[in-house]
Amino acid sequence: MKVTQLINQPFVHPDIAQDFSARFFVQAMLDFELAILEVRENNGLIPEKTLQRSKQALALDMFDIDAIGAQAYLGGNAAIPFVAQAKALLPQEVKPYFHQTVTSQDVIDTAMMLMLKPALKHINQDLIEVLEACKILIENHRATPMAGRTLMQQALPITFGAKVSQWASSLIAVIPNLAQLERSGFYLQWGGPVGVSDEENEDYELPQQVAILLGLSMPLLPWHTNRQPIHNLGSTLDACAGAMENIVEDIALMCQSELGEVAEPAITGMGGSSSMPHKRNPVLCALIKAATIRMHGHLSVISNTTAQPFERALGQWHATWVPLTEGVALVTGATAYLKSLLQGLQVYPERMAANLDLNSDAYLVKNLKHHFSVTQDHIYPLIKQASQEAHINHQGFVQNFLVLLEKQSINLDDNSGELEAILSPLTYCGAADKQCQVTLQAIDKLIMLLRR
């Protein structure tokens, strides 16, 4: 992190970046080793006060963390120099009991679980607030018409509330899996040299006791080369990344000067250009997008390391460390940014309506012809003229049409209410409100479950 701080720091959650430090990881390895001493002593398998004496000798500040990092390449992981330093610090009579029945992969995998699990709590808490922000936007804009777009072109009307409902829907599909992951998806690793544990450990159920002490789940078997826990974590994070990416793609496009339908929150100092002071760049969207793209790449590495041969892999295990830790930090940062983005999103219904009206003849013409069927000889040319002028002059069809009607002195008094309904884009997206209602109910239900 020190080497790449200026490049990497903007995309990760600042608290998590601090937590994912070498110091934090050494502490996690130490917590695992001390938990083993505690349960072995509690079960009378090692002398009394071994834990107390070990804790006194192994304060975190006693470790030379830089030396551990420098020596990690010698054995391919940080656990080997960590254990060597720890034994050098311990009194002679307790040294034999440190690192009993475990191997370096047990230490690294368990420490990784201990380091990553708190980040999931950050993600899940922020996603609850994201859903609440979606709920407010849906409620406020369930009847705000805008252009629906397909293949990047205007199609038929939708409402902004329906669009936000789609955003929320993708998150609702992912959030329960993230919550389940936080509750039970972080596993203890304790398999010993070849993954078959130790008879004494199993007789006394020591792994189960260590898992409880550390707040980790107990796996069916040690998972040295069964990397499904890692793949599950990576794929769930990537699904979350995809849902967030979908949201910011929409918002960034709607922020374009030519559309101007929404804008990012006005945050002092954010969104400026080094050379063009008039610009207001969608920087939150850019940060989230960059983080999610990187998470997709990290999942590719994780997926390619899921199959691992024999009882310890050659390189596949090692290759997952950076993608996993950085992926968690990136998704944690992206969810925090998304919360800020949606909580402060500026919505401009007038621009949505104006943009929609530019192509409103696409969905109005058929019903207008039906409405004016008794006077079609007079009306059809006006509809055609209004449509042509709207596209040539980049003006709204509806206003052009009403002006032409007025010029022709066509009396609308008898059917003005019906015509108003025809000209309202909400007439063409009646199911949108139902989608908003269903989504609001789903948000309330999910938030209630998550807060239990």
TORKOL-64816 format. One record per residue (C-alpha): residue in one letter; x, z, y. Coordinates in steps of 0.02 Angstrom, whole numbers. Last residue first. Layout:
N
<A,<X,Z,Y>>
...
This chain:
452
<R,<-1648,661,-414>>
<R,<-1584,556,-272>>
<L,<-1554,399,-374>>
<L,<-1730,401,-447>>
<M,<-1812,419,-275>>
<I,<-1702,281,-205>>
<L,<-1756,167,-347>>
<K,<-1942,197,-324>>
<D,<-1937,176,-135>>
<I,<-1838,14,-151>>
<A,<-1956,-54,-284>>
<Q,<-2108,-17,-175>>
<L,<-2027,-105,-27>>
<T,<-1987,-254,-138>>
<V,<-2166,-273,-198>>
<Q,<-2232,-265,-19>>
<C,<-2106,-391,45>>
<Q,<-2147,-511,-96>>
<K,<-2332,-491,-55>>
<D,<-2294,-532,126>>
<A,<-2203,-690,75>>
<A,<-2350,-750,-30>>
<G,<-2438,-817,126>>
<C,<-2297,-934,169>>
<Y,<-2385,-1085,241>>
<T,<-2516,-993,343>>
<L,<-2375,-887,416>>
<P,<-2311,-1046,498>>
<S,<-2458,-1037,619>>
<L,<-2514,-1211,673>>
<I,<-2654,-1217,545>>
<A,<-2717,-1044,595>>
<E,<-2719,-1093,779>>
<L,<-2813,-1252,734>>
<E,<-2947,-1150,645>>
<G,<-2967,-1037,795>>
<S,<-2970,-1183,918>>
<N,<-3105,-1275,821>>
<D,<-3247,-1288,947>>
<D,<-3137,-1268,1100>>
<L,<-3014,-1405,1055>>
<N,<-3074,-1538,1177>>
<I,<-2962,-1692,1180>>
<S,<-2916,-1730,1359>>
<Q,<-2785,-1859,1302>>
<K,<-2654,-1770,1407>>
<E,<-2705,-1603,1329>>
<L,<-2686,-1672,1155>>
<L,<-2514,-1739,1202>>
<V,<-2461,-1569,1267>>
<L,<-2523,-1485,1108>>
<F,<-2422,-1606,1001>>
<N,<-2262,-1583,1100>>
<Q,<-2281,-1394,1090>>
<V,<-2307,-1400,903>>
<F,<-2165,-1521,868>>
<G,<-2031,-1416,950>>
<Q,<-1893,-1504,1043>>
<H,<-1734,-1588,983>>
<N,<-1769,-1736,1099>>
<I,<-1768,-1871,965>>
<H,<-1837,-1758,828>>
<A,<-1978,-1683,931>>
<E,<-2016,-1849,1013>>
<Q,<-2042,-1932,844>>
<S,<-2154,-1793,780>>
<A,<-2259,-1788,938>>
<Q,<-2281,-1978,931>>
<K,<-2335,-1975,749>>
<I,<-2459,-1834,778>>
<L,<-2524,-1924,932>>
<P,<-2545,-2088,837>>
<Y,<-2644,-1996,702>>
<I,<-2758,-1907,826>>
<H,<-2856,-2048,908>>
<D,<-2903,-2149,753>>
<Q,<-2911,-1988,655>>
<T,<-3055,-1916,755>>
<V,<-3165,-1858,610>>
<S,<-3010,-1815,507>>
<F,<-2941,-1697,638>>
<H,<-2916,-1549,521>>
<H,<-2862,-1660,377>>
<K,<-2733,-1746,484>>
<L,<-2674,-1577,545>>
<N,<-2662,-1516,367>>
<K,<-2545,-1657,316>>
<V,<-2442,-1652,475>>
<L,<-2403,-1467,478>>
<Y,<-2271,-1447,341>>
<A,<-2138,-1571,391>>
<D,<-2204,-1575,569>>
<S,<-2129,-1401,588>>
<N,<-1953,-1473,597>>
<L,<-1898,-1411,768>>
<D,<-2030,-1275,760>>
<L,<-1928,-1175,635>>
<N,<-1780,-1169,753>>
<A,<-1891,-1107,894>>
<A,<-1974,-975,785>>
<M,<-1808,-908,721>>
<R,<-1739,-909,897>>
<E,<-1888,-806,956>>
<P,<-1871,-688,808>>
<Y,<-1695,-635,860>>
<V,<-1628,-501,742>>
<Q,<-1480,-389,782>>
<L,<-1406,-306,626>>
<G,<-1354,-126,661>>
<Q,<-1401,-42,497>>
<L,<-1371,-203,403>>
<L,<-1191,-227,460>>
<S,<-1141,-44,455>>
<K,<-1203,-27,276>>
<L,<-1120,-191,229>>
<Y,<-953,-127,296>>
<A,<-965,30,187>>
<T,<-1014,-76,37>>
<A,<-867,-193,67>>
<G,<-742,-50,78>>
<T,<-798,25,-87>>
<V,<-795,-150,-164>>
<L,<-616,-174,-105>>
<A,<-554,-3,-162>>
<V,<-632,-27,-335>>
<G,<-553,-199,-350>>
<E,<-385,-132,-293>>
<T,<-386,0,-430>>
<L,<-445,-116,-567>>
<P,<-349,-272,-518>>
<V,<-189,-168,-497>>
<W,<-198,-78,-663>>
<T,<-264,-219,-772>>
<A,<-100,-309,-805>>
<H,<-21,-156,-887>>
<W,<-146,-157,-1030>>
<Q,<-125,-343,-1058>>
<G,<66,-331,-1054>>
<L,<100,-301,-1238>>
<A,<-52,-209,-1304>>
<R,<-54,-49,-1404>>
<E,<-137,-20,-1573>>
<F,<-142,-201,-1635>>
<P,<-184,-340,-1514>>
<Q,<-280,-333,-1349>>
<A,<-436,-435,-1309>>
<T,<-503,-374,-1141>>
<T,<-352,-434,-1043>>
<N,<-423,-601,-987>>
<S,<-582,-518,-927>>
<I,<-480,-398,-818>>
<V,<-384,-543,-741>>
<S,<-543,-640,-704>>
<L,<-624,-481,-638>>
<H,<-484,-467,-511>>
<G,<-518,-642,-449>>
<H,<-701,-605,-423>>
<M,<-651,-445,-332>>
<R,<-542,-549,-215>>
<I,<-691,-656,-169>>
<T,<-793,-498,-138>>
<A,<-663,-423,-20>>
<A,<-646,-585,80>>
<K,<-835,-599,99>>
<I,<-852,-418,154>>
<L,<-717,-436,285>>
<A,<-785,-602,346>>
<C,<-963,-536,358>>
<L,<-901,-388,459>>
<V,<-804,-510,569>>
<P,<-953,-616,621>>
<N,<-857,-687,770>>
<R,<-918,-665,947>>
<K,<-830,-801,1044>>
<H,<-825,-818,1234>>
<P,<-651,-744,1245>>
<M,<-570,-890,1154>>
<S,<-383,-861,1124>>
<S,<-364,-699,1026>>
<S,<-547,-702,975>>
<G,<-665,-554,977>>
<G,<-777,-496,837>>
<M,<-746,-309,851>>
<G,<-675,-222,1005>>
<T,<-829,-117,1037>>
<I,<-958,-142,901>>
<A,<-1110,-248,945>>
<P,<-1193,-257,775>>
<E,<-1186,-430,695>>
<A,<-1302,-562,763>>
<V,<-1460,-645,700>>
<E,<-1556,-806,730>>
<G,<-1422,-888,838>>
<L,<-1443,-1056,751>>
<E,<-1320,-1172,841>>
<S,<-1208,-1026,889>>
<Q,<-1190,-979,706>>
<C,<-1252,-803,665>>
<M,<-1379,-872,539>>
<L,<-1234,-943,438>>
<A,<-1142,-776,439>>
<I,<-1302,-683,391>>
<D,<-1342,-794,244>>
<E,<-1166,-789,171>>
<V,<-1163,-602,208>>
<I,<-1309,-568,93>>
<N,<-1249,-674,-53>>
<E,<-1078,-592,-44>>
<M,<-1159,-421,-62>>
<A,<-1246,-471,-223>>
<G,<-1088,-552,-290>>
<A,<-984,-397,-252>>
<C,<-1109,-288,-344>>
<A,<-1096,-403,-495>>
<D,<-906,-391,-478>>
<L,<-912,-201,-480>>
<T,<-1017,-207,-638>>
<S,<-897,-332,-718>>
<G,<-743,-226,-679>>
<L,<-816,-62,-740>>
<N,<-886,-140,-898>>
<H,<-720,-228,-930>>
<I,<-626,-64,-913>>
<P,<-743,30,-1030>>
<Q,<-739,-120,-1150>>
<R,<-551,-111,-1166>>
<N,<-540,-73,-1352>>
<T,<-351,-80,-1361>>
<H,<-314,101,-1318>>
<W,<-497,151,-1330>>
<P,<-494,319,-1421>>
<L,<-654,333,-1523>>
<L,<-838,365,-1483>>
<P,<-787,401,-1304>>
<M,<-811,570,-1219>>
<S,<-864,557,-1038>>
<L,<-760,631,-898>>
<G,<-786,785,-789>>
<L,<-607,844,-814>>
<L,<-649,1009,-900>>
<I,<-786,928,-1003>>
<A,<-670,789,-1062>>
<V,<-538,918,-1107>>
<Q,<-663,1012,-1216>>
<Q,<-718,854,-1306>>
<P,<-537,805,-1334>>
<L,<-501,978,-1410>>
<E,<-635,967,-1544>>
<Y,<-545,1105,-1642>>
<D,<-533,1004,-1803>>
<E,<-512,842,-1704>>
<N,<-364,903,-1603>>
<E,<-285,980,-1757>>
<E,<-301,816,-1851>>
<D,<-224,717,-1711>>
<S,<-288,562,-1621>>
<V,<-298,398,-1718>>
<G,<-246,291,-1570>>
<V,<-69,247,-1621>>
<P,<40,368,-1522>>
<G,<-96,492,-1472>>
<G,<-278,446,-1450>>
<W,<-331,540,-1296>>
<Q,<-419,436,-1164>>
<L,<-563,520,-1074>>
<Y,<-697,403,-1016>>
<F,<-776,351,-852>>
<G,<-942,264,-882>>
<S,<-1057,415,-894>>
<R,<-1132,465,-727>>
<E,<-1038,347,-611>>
<L,<-1069,200,-727>>
<Q,<-1253,242,-738>>
<A,<-1263,238,-548>>
<L,<-1172,71,-543>>
<N,<-1290,0,-674>>
<P,<-1441,63,-576>>
<I,<-1371,-21,-418>>
<V,<-1355,-197,-487>>
<A,<-1532,-267,-502>>
<I,<-1588,-172,-347>>
<L,<-1445,-256,-253>>
<S,<-1509,-430,-294>>
<S,<-1685,-379,-245>>
<A,<-1627,-308,-79>>
<W,<-1557,-475,-25>>
<Q,<-1714,-564,-84>>
<S,<-1820,-440,13>>
<V,<-1712,-476,165>>
<K,<-1766,-658,151>>
<A,<-1949,-609,129>>
<G,<-1940,-501,285>>
<F,<-1864,-648,379>>
<T,<-2020,-744,337>>
<I,<-2029,-912,250>>
<P,<-2070,-1083,318>>
<L,<-2032,-1247,228>>
<A,<-1870,-1349,211>>
<Q,<-1732,-1343,340>>
<Q,<-1565,-1406,273>>
<M,<-1418,-1314,193>>
<L,<-1464,-1379,18>>
<T,<-1628,-1283,41>>
<R,<-1676,-1187,198>>
<G,<-1828,-1082,237>>
<A,<-1859,-1085,422>>
<M,<-1918,-926,504>>
<P,<-2078,-828,523>>
<T,<-2076,-642,567>>
<A,<-2223,-565,472>>
<R,<-2121,-453,353>>
<H,<-2001,-426,496>>
<N,<-2009,-242,543>>
<E,<-2051,-178,369>>
<I,<-1921,-290,287>>
<L,<-1786,-240,412>>
<I,<-1823,-55,389>>
<K,<-1818,-71,199>>
<C,<-1656,-167,205>>
<A,<-1577,-23,303>>
<E,<-1641,98,171>>
<L,<-1566,-11,36>>
<V,<-1399,-10,126>>
<E,<-1411,179,143>>
<I,<-1432,194,-46>>
<L,<-1288,73,-65>>
<D,<-1175,187,37>>
<Q,<-1206,333,-80>>
<N,<-1176,225,-233>>
<I,<-1012,155,-169>>
<H,<-943,323,-114>>
<K,<-992,401,-282>>
<L,<-906,257,-369>>
<A,<-748,300,-272>>
<P,<-748,475,-348>>
<K,<-728,397,-524>>
<L,<-573,294,-487>>
<M,<-437,427,-483>>
<L,<-497,526,-633>>
<M,<-520,367,-735>>
<M,<-346,307,-689>>
<A,<-274,476,-736>>
<T,<-358,460,-906>>
<D,<-289,285,-933>>
<I,<-112,330,-877>>
<V,<-98,493,-976>>
<D,<-173,425,-1136>>
<Q,<-64,270,-1119>>
<S,<91,380,-1108>>
<T,<57,463,-1275>>
<V,<-29,626,-1322>>
<T,<-12,748,-1466>>
<Q,<86,875,-1360>>
<H,<129,827,-1181>>
<F,<191,1002,-1136>>
<Y,<199,1128,-1278>>
<P,<384,1107,-1315>>
<K,<431,1144,-1132>>
<V,<355,1318,-1132>>
<E,<509,1419,-1185>>
<Q,<632,1318,-1080>>
<P,<542,1349,-916>>
<L,<465,1188,-848>>
<L,<541,1080,-711>>
<A,<639,965,-828>>
<K,<485,947,-935>>
<A,<385,889,-785>>
<Q,<518,764,-732>>
<A,<522,685,-905>>
<V,<332,681,-913>>
<F,<324,590,-746>>
<P,<465,471,-796>>
<I,<361,417,-948>>
<A,<191,421,-865>>
<A,<237,295,-731>>
<N,<229,142,-843>>
<G,<336,3,-916>>
<G,<467,115,-993>>
<L,<613,75,-878>>
<Y,<499,-1,-745>>
<A,<430,172,-701>>
<Q,<601,234,-642>>
<A,<582,189,-458>>
<G,<403,251,-452>>
<I,<447,416,-533>>
<A,<594,433,-415>>
<D,<482,407,-265>>
<I,<365,541,-332>>
<D,<501,673,-343>>
<F,<390,812,-412>>
<M,<401,991,-349>>
<D,<269,959,-216>>
<L,<140,938,-353>>
<A,<163,1115,-416>>
<L,<229,1108,-594>>
<A,<321,1271,-619>>
<Q,<179,1387,-574>>
<K,<53,1281,-667>>
<S,<162,1283,-823>>
<R,<180,1471,-818>>
<Q,<-8,1494,-805>>
<L,<-44,1368,-942>>
<T,<81,1445,-1063>>
<K,<8,1616,-1022>>
<E,<-38,1646,-1205>>
<P,<60,1554,-1338>>
<I,<-4,1388,-1407>>
<L,<-143,1347,-1531>>
<G,<-250,1498,-1491>>
<N,<-405,1395,-1449>>
<N,<-401,1440,-1265>>
<E,<-215,1396,-1263>>
<R,<-249,1223,-1332>>
<V,<-393,1202,-1209>>
<E,<-287,1250,-1059>>
<L,<-132,1154,-1111>>
<I,<-235,995,-1128>>
<A,<-312,1025,-956>>
<L,<-136,1045,-886>>
<E,<-85,874,-952>>
<F,<-241,792,-879>>
<D,<-224,876,-710>>
<L,<-40,823,-703>>
<M,<-85,640,-728>>
<A,<-216,655,-591>>
<Q,<-92,740,-474>>
<V,<32,599,-504>>
<F,<-105,476,-460>>
<F,<-149,566,-298>>
<R,<33,568,-244>>
<A,<53,384,-282>>
<S,<-96,351,-170>>
<F,<-269,289,-213>>
<D,<-349,431,-116>>
<Q,<-286,366,52>>
<A,<-348,190,16>>
<I,<-511,269,-42>>
<D,<-535,356,124>>
<P,<-493,197,221>>
<H,<-613,87,120>>
<V,<-525,-76,84>>
<F,<-527,-243,174>>
<P,<-436,-204,336>>
<Q,<-295,-114,241>>
<N,<-231,-263,142>>
<I,<-129,-365,264>>
<L,<-68,-230,383>>
<Q,<-42,-109,238>>
<T,<48,-231,124>>
<V,<214,-143,98>>
<K,<145,33,120>>
<M,<0,0,0>>
